[in-house]
């Protein structure tokens, strides 16, 4: 028997709200999503995806894997140094702050009855997200886009665009509003 999927969308004052009504045959043991990866960067904008991911997790009894990627902090000791220096103490502090932040979010989700797990990794953001998605066997990557355009996108890049172009699994992407 085929599962039925109904997808609809509507636009409300520049906020695009996408609404999915999906009926999966859970009684036969099949779930649309078992594991949802949610990359966060600690910003309120990135957190806008949490309500969407939590709703999907509750509906499909899926586990949420919260991920924060800490990029190495590179500094020059003097203007004459040609070799970059990685500040290990600052990197460790950043990792601990990320772990504490995700533990708080994990606790909030568990309080809602949603299974959650936190992962903190270091490295290039897009590569780490894709690697964690594969390692955790994520059925969906759910994330918010900061919506950068123009020169800011050129200079800062776009994690969402990188994931969109390289991901081998479904991606739920929402544009975070100010």
C-alpha positions in Angstrom: 0.0 0.0 0.0 1.3 3.5 -0.9 1.7 6.2 1.6 -0.2 9.4 0.9 1.5 12.7 0.9 -0.2 16.1 0.6 2.0 19.1 0.4 0.7 22.7 0.5 2.2 26.1 0.9 0.9 29.6 1.5 2.6 33.0 1.8 1.7 35.4 4.6 3.4 38.9 4.6 6.8 37.9 3.3 6.9 34.9 5.7 6.7 31.7 3.7 4.9 29.1 5.7 5.1 25.6 4.3 2.7 23.2 5.7 3.0 19.4 5.3 0.3 17.0 5.9 1.8 13.5 5.6 0.2 10.2 6.4 2.8 7.5 6.8 1.9 3.9 7.6 3.4 3.9 11.1 1.4 0.8 12.0 3.5 -1.3 9.7 6.7 0.0 11.4 7.6 2.5 8.7 8.3 6.0 9.7 9.1 8.9 7.4 11.8 10.3 9.8 13.7 8.4 12.4 16.5 10.8 12.9 16.5 14.5 12.2 19.8 16.5 12.3 19.4 20.1 13.4 22.5 22.2 13.0 22.5 25.3 15.3 25.0 28.1 15.7 23.7 29.5 19.0 21.8 32.4 17.4 18.1 33.1 17.8 17.8 33.0 14.0 19.2 29.5 13.8 16.8 28.4 16.6 13.8 29.3 14.5 14.0 25.8 13.0 13.6 24.1 16.4 9.8 24.4 16.5 9.5 22.9 13.0 11.9 20.0 13.8 10.3 19.4 17.2 6.9 19.2 15.5 8.1 16.6 13.0 9.9 14.6 15.7 6.8 14.5 17.8 4.6 13.4 14.8 7.0 10.7 13.7 8.5 9.7 17.0 11.9 10.7 15.6 15.1 11.5 17.5 16.5 15.0 17.1 20.3 15.3 16.9 21.3 18.8 17.8 24.7 19.8 16.3 26.9 22.8 16.8 30.1 23.1 14.8 32.9 25.1 16.3 35.3 26.5 13.8 39.0 26.6 14.9 40.1 30.1 16.1 43.1 31.1 14.1 45.3 34.0 15.3 48.6 35.6 14.4 50.9 36.1 17.3 52.7 39.1 15.7 52.3 40.8 12.4 55.6 39.1 11.3 54.3 35.6 11.8 53.6 33.8 8.5 52.2 30.7 10.1 48.7 30.9 11.7 48.4 30.0 15.3 45.4 28.1 16.7 44.5 29.2 20.2 43.8 25.8 21.9 42.4 27.4 25.1 39.9 29.5 23.1 38.9 26.5 21.1 38.3 24.4 24.3 36.3 27.3 25.8 34.2 27.5 22.6 33.6 23.7 22.7 32.5 23.8 26.3 30.2 26.8 25.6 28.6 24.9 22.7 28.1 21.7 24.8 26.4 23.8 27.5 24.2 25.6 25.0 23.1 22.3 23.3 22.5 20.6 26.7 20.0 23.3 27.5 18.2 22.9 24.2 18.3 19.1 24.6 16.7 19.5 28.1 13.9 21.7 26.7 13.1 19.1 24.0 13.1 16.2 26.4 10.7 18.2 28.6 8.4 18.1 25.6 8.7 14.4 25.3 11.1 14.4 22.3 14.2 12.2 22.2 17.2 14.4 21.7 21.0 14.1 21.5 23.7 16.8 21.4 26.8 16.7 19.2 29.6 19.2 19.2 32.3 19.0 16.5 35.1 21.1 15.2 36.0 21.8 11.6 34.7 23.2 8.4 30.9 23.7 9.0 29.5 22.3 5.8 31.7 19.2 5.8 31.1 18.5 9.5 27.3 18.8 9.0 27.3 16.4 6.1 29.6 13.9 8.0 27.5 14.0 11.1 24.3 13.5 9.0 25.9 10.4 7.5 27.3 9.1 10.8 24.0 9.6 12.7 22.0 8.2 9.7 19.9 11.3 9.6 16.8 11.0 7.4 16.4 14.8 7.3 18.6 17.8 7.9 16.5 20.7 9.2 18.1 24.1 9.4 17.4 27.8 9.2 19.1 30.1 6.7 20.2 33.5 7.7 19.2 34.7 4.3 22.4 36.6 3.5 22.5 38.1 0.0 24.9 40.2 -2.0 28.4 40.9 -0.6 27.7 39.4 2.8 27.0 36.1 1.2 30.1 36.4 -0.9 32.3 37.2 2.1 30.7 34.9 4.7 29.5 32.2 2.4 26.3 30.3 3.0 26.2 27.2 5.0 22.6 26.5 3.8 23.7 26.8 0.2 26.7 24.5 0.8 24.4 21.9 2.4 21.8 22.3 -0.3 24.3 21.6 -3.1 26.1 18.7 -1.4 23.5 16.9 0.7 22.5 13.4 -0.3 19.3 13.4 1.9 16.2 15.5 2.3 16.7 19.1 3.6 14.1 21.2 5.4 15.3 24.8 5.1 13.5 27.8 6.5 14.5 31.4 6.1 14.8 33.0 9.5 13.3 36.4 9.8 14.7 39.3 11.9 
